[in-house]
Amino acid sequence: MGDSRVLARLEHVGIVVDDLAAAKAFFTELGLESEGEMTVEGRVVDLITGLEGVRSDIAMMRTPDGHGCLELIRYRTPVGPAGDPAAPANTPGLRHILFEVADIDDVLGRLKPHGAELVGEVAQYEDSYRLCYLRGPAGIIVELAEKIG
């Protein structure tokens, strides 16, 4: 039957912010180290997030031990509404936690009976990952990543 563990590891926690520079400064002061910044947009990003016309700036911040990472995200488009439990992926606050899994379809099947619903679609990013967002307890968005290739 194989290994009964569902998760391979916790990759990062994503936090949507209004002011990326201020958020970076805060977490740098706390002791996290910058791993770089980038802008993301395009079809795959739209599919994963369940939004259209996404353009966002991302700053990756790693804990000093190298094991924990925050993805700080500032959405340029589309603009998100004020927070609520059914908030979309671009609302400020803690929006998603990513877990790497061995089989994304298996995990989705296991989580559906517990109320999990896809936010967008499962999408493939280049030849490296299959990704999706799903809404979990209390409206928390969990991102699943299955390494491929």
C-alpha positions as YAML, in Angstrom:
chain: A
units: angstrom
residues:
- id: 1
  name: MET
  ca: [0.00, 0.00, 0.00]
- id: 2
  name: GLY
  ca: [3.00, 2.33, 0.35]
- id: 3
  name: ASP
  ca: [3.77, 5.24, 2.61]
- id: 4
  name: SER
  ca: [0.68, 6.57, 4.39]
- id: 5
  name: ARG
  ca: [2.11, 10.10, 4.80]
- id: 6
  name: VAL
  ca: [0.28, 12.63, 2.65]
- id: 7
  name: LEU
  ca: [2.77, 15.52, 2.83]
- id: 8
  name: ALA
  ca: [6.38, 15.63, 1.68]
- id: 9
  name: ARG
  ca: [7.24, 19.02, 3.27]
- id: 10
  name: LEU
  ca: [6.04, 22.54, 4.02]
- id: 11
  name: GLU
  ca: [7.47, 24.81, 1.31]
- id: 12
  name: HIS
  ca: [6.33, 28.34, 2.19]
- id: 13
  name: VAL
  ca: [3.55, 30.45, 3.65]
- id: 14
  name: GLY
  ca: [2.17, 33.19, 1.38]
- id: 15
  name: ILE
  ca: [1.11, 36.52, 2.82]
- id: 16
  name: VAL
  ca: [-0.61, 39.14, 0.66]
- id: 17
  name: VAL
  ca: [0.43, 42.67, 1.58]
- id: 18
  name: ASP
  ca: [-0.37, 46.19, 0.41]
- id: 19
  name: ASP
  ca: [3.18, 47.49, 0.86]
- id: 20
  name: LEU
  ca: [5.86, 45.00, -0.17]
- id: 21
  name: ALA
  ca: [8.81, 47.17, 0.90]
- id: 22
  name: ALA
  ca: [7.39, 47.69, 4.40]
- id: 23
  name: ALA
  ca: [6.63, 43.97, 4.77]
- id: 24
  name: LYS
  ca: [10.17, 43.03, 3.66]
- id: 25
  name: ALA
  ca: [11.63, 45.51, 6.13]
- id: 26
  name: PHE
  ca: [9.53, 44.09, 8.96]
- id: 27
  name: PHE
  ca: [10.50, 40.46, 8.28]
- id: 28
  name: THR
  ca: [14.15, 41.40, 7.70]
- id: 29
  name: GLU
  ca: [14.17, 43.09, 11.09]
- id: 30
  name: LEU
  ca: [12.65, 39.94, 12.54]
- id: 31
  name: GLY
  ca: [15.60, 37.95, 11.18]
- id: 32
  name: LEU
  ca: [14.44, 36.52, 7.85]
- id: 33
  name: GLU
  ca: [16.76, 36.80, 4.85]
- id: 34
  name: SER
  ca: [15.74, 37.91, 1.39]
- id: 35
  name: GLU
  ca: [16.05, 35.21, -1.30]
- id: 36
  name: GLY
  ca: [15.04, 37.55, -4.09]
- id: 37
  name: GLU
  ca: [12.10, 39.20, -5.79]
- id: 38
  name: MET
  ca: [10.20, 38.70, -9.00]
- id: 39
  name: THR
  ca: [7.02, 39.65, -10.81]
- id: 40
  name: VAL
  ca: [4.65, 36.87, -11.86]
- id: 41
  name: GLU
  ca: [1.81, 36.94, -14.34]
- id: 42
  name: GLY
  ca: [0.29, 34.92, -17.16]
- id: 43
  name: ARG
  ca: [-2.09, 32.06, -17.86]
- id: 44
  name: VAL
  ca: [-0.67, 29.57, -15.36]
- id: 45
  name: VAL
  ca: [-0.79, 32.13, -12.54]
- id: 46
  name: ASP
  ca: [-4.41, 32.97, -13.47]
- id: 47
  name: LEU
  ca: [-5.35, 29.27, -13.53]
- id: 48
  name: ILE
  ca: [-3.75, 28.49, -10.17]
- id: 49
  name: THR
  ca: [-5.28, 31.49, -8.38]
- id: 50
  name: GLY
  ca: [-8.69, 31.35, -10.04]
- id: 51
  name: LEU
  ca: [-8.32, 35.03, -11.00]
- id: 52
  name: GLU
  ca: [-7.93, 36.85, -14.34]
- id: 53
  name: GLY
  ca: [-5.18, 39.28, -15.24]
- id: 54
  name: VAL
  ca: [-2.95, 38.56, -12.26]
- id: 55
  name: ARG
  ca: [0.22, 40.60, -12.02]
- id: 56
  name: SER
  ca: [2.00, 40.42, -8.68]
- id: 57
  name: ASP
  ca: [5.35, 41.20, -7.14]
- id: 58
  name: ILE
  ca: [6.82, 38.51, -4.91]
- id: 59
  name: ALA
  ca: [9.58, 38.63, -2.32]
- id: 60
  name: MET
  ca: [10.81, 35.35, -0.83]
- id: 61
  name: MET
  ca: [12.04, 35.50, 2.76]
- id: 62
  name: ARG
  ca: [13.77, 32.50, 4.41]
- id: 63
  name: THR
  ca: [14.32, 31.77, 8.08]
- id: 64
  name: PRO
  ca: [17.97, 31.70, 9.18]
- id: 65
  name: ASP
  ca: [17.92, 27.90, 9.58]
- id: 66
  name: GLY
  ca: [16.99, 27.57, 5.90]
- id: 67
  name: HIS
  ca: [13.85, 25.51, 6.54]
- id: 68
  name: GLY
  ca: [11.02, 28.06, 6.72]
- id: 69
  name: CYS
  ca: [10.06, 30.52, 4.01]
- id: 70
  name: LEU
  ca: [7.51, 33.29, 3.54]
- id: 71
  name: GLU
  ca: [6.32, 34.42, 0.14]
- id: 72
  name: LEU
  ca: [5.29, 38.07, 0.46]
- id: 73
  name: ILE
  ca: [2.95, 39.03, -2.37]
- id: 74
  name: ARG
  ca: [1.73, 42.41, -3.58]
- id: 75
  name: TYR
  ca: [-1.00, 42.08, -6.21]
- id: 76
  name: ARG
  ca: [-0.91, 44.87, -8.77]
- id: 77
  name: THR
  ca: [-3.94, 43.37, -10.52]
- id: 78
  name: PRO
  ca: [-6.64, 42.47, -9.84]
- id: 79
  name: VAL
  ca: [-7.39, 44.48, -6.71]
- id: 80
  name: GLY
  ca: [-8.80, 42.35, -3.88]
- id: 81
  name: PRO
  ca: [-11.76, 43.14, -1.62]
- id: 82
  name: ALA
  ca: [-11.71, 43.58, 2.16]
- id: 83
  name: GLY
  ca: [-11.20, 40.34, 4.11]
- id: 84
  name: ASP
  ca: [-13.84, 37.67, 4.70]
- id: 85
  name: PRO
  ca: [-13.79, 33.85, 5.07]
- id: 86
  name: ALA
  ca: [-14.53, 33.36, 1.36]
- id: 87
  name: ALA
  ca: [-11.84, 35.87, 0.30]
- id: 88
  name: PRO
  ca: [-10.07, 35.29, -3.02]
- id: 89
  name: ALA
  ca: [-6.36, 34.54, -3.29]
- id: 90
  name: ASN
  ca: [-5.35, 38.21, -3.57]
- id: 91
  name: THR
  ca: [-6.83, 39.54, -0.29]
- id: 92
  name: PRO
  ca: [-4.32, 40.98, 2.23]
- id: 93
  name: GLY
  ca: [-3.48, 38.70, 5.15]
- id: 94
  name: LEU
  ca: [-2.53, 35.04, 5.43]
- id: 95
  name: ARG
  ca: [-3.89, 33.65, 2.16]
- id: 96
  name: HIS
  ca: [-2.23, 30.36, 1.44]
- id: 97
  name: ILE
  ca: [0.13, 27.74, 2.76]
- id: 98
  name: LEU
  ca: [1.91, 25.52, 0.23]
- id: 99
  name: PHE
  ca: [2.54, 21.84, 0.81]
- id: 100
  name: GLU
  ca: [4.51, 19.62, -1.55]
- id: 101
  name: VAL
  ca: [2.71, 16.31, -2.10]
- id: 102
  name: ALA
  ca: [3.55, 13.11, -3.96]
- id: 103
  name: ASP
  ca: [0.21, 12.85, -5.84]
- id: 104
  name: ILE
  ca: [-1.95, 15.97, -6.15]
- id: 105
  name: ASP
  ca: [-5.00, 14.06, -7.44]
- id: 106
  name: ASP
  ca: [-4.87, 11.61, -4.53]
- id: 107
  name: VAL
  ca: [-4.62, 14.42, -1.99]
- id: 108
  name: LEU
  ca: [-7.52, 16.32, -3.58]
- id: 109
  name: GLY
  ca: [-9.63, 13.16, -3.34]
- id: 110
  name: ARG
  ca: [-8.72, 12.71, 0.32]
- id: 111
  name: LEU
  ca: [-9.52, 16.32, 1.20]
- id: 112
  name: LYS
  ca: [-12.87, 16.65, -0.64]
- id: 113
  name: PRO
  ca: [-14.80, 14.74, 2.07]
- id: 114
  name: HIS
  ca: [-13.45, 17.29, 4.54]
- id: 115
  name: GLY
  ca: [-14.96, 20.21, 2.61]
- id: 116
  name: ALA
  ca: [-11.98, 21.18, 0.42]
- id: 117
  name: GLU
  ca: [-12.91, 22.90, -2.85]
- id: 118
  name: LEU
  ca: [-10.66, 24.00, -5.69]
- id: 119
  name: VAL
  ca: [-10.32, 27.78, -5.94]
- id: 120
  name: GLY
  ca: [-9.18, 27.73, -9.58]
- id: 121
  name: GLU
  ca: [-7.87, 24.72, -11.48]
- id: 122
  name: VAL
  ca: [-4.97, 22.28, -11.27]
- id: 123
  name: ALA
  ca: [-2.34, 23.71, -13.64]
- id: 124
  name: GLN
  ca: [1.11, 22.61, -14.75]
- id: 125
  name: TYR
  ca: [4.02, 25.05, -14.39]
- id: 126
  name: GLU
  ca: [6.58, 24.31, -17.10]
- id: 127
  name: ASP
  ca: [8.05, 20.83, -16.63]
- id: 128
  name: SER
  ca: [8.46, 21.18, -12.88]
- id: 129
  name: TYR
  ca: [5.17, 21.19, -10.93]
- id: 130
  name: ARG
  ca: [1.43, 20.60, -11.03]
- id: 131
  name: LEU
  ca: [-0.18, 23.20, -8.77]
- id: 132
  name: CYS
  ca: [-3.56, 24.20, -7.39]
- id: 133
  name: TYR
  ca: [-5.23, 26.28, -4.72]
- id: 134
  name: LEU
  ca: [-8.00, 24.81, -2.61]
- id: 135
  name: ARG
  ca: [-10.09, 26.36, 0.12]
- id: 136
  name: GLY
  ca: [-9.81, 24.60, 3.46]
- id: 137
  name: PRO
  ca: [-11.18, 25.16, 6.97]
- id: 138
  name: ALA
  ca: [-12.20, 28.75, 7.84]
- id: 139
  name: GLY
  ca: [-11.58, 29.83, 4.25]
- id: 140
  name: ILE
  ca: [-7.81, 29.24, 4.43]
- id: 141
  name: ILE
  ca: [-6.29, 28.72, 1.01]
- id: 142
  name: VAL
  ca: [-3.89, 25.77, 0.76]
- id: 143
  name: GLU
  ca: [-1.70, 25.39, -2.31]
- id: 144
  name: LEU
  ca: [-0.62, 21.90, -3.33]
- id: 145
  name: ALA
  ca: [2.48, 21.26, -5.44]
- id: 146
  name: GLU
  ca: [3.35, 17.95, -7.08]
- id: 147
  name: LYS
  ca: [6.89, 17.80, -8.45]
- id: 148
  name: ILE
  ca: [7.04, 16.35, -11.96]
- id: 149
  name: GLY
  ca: [9.76, 15.56, -14.44]
...
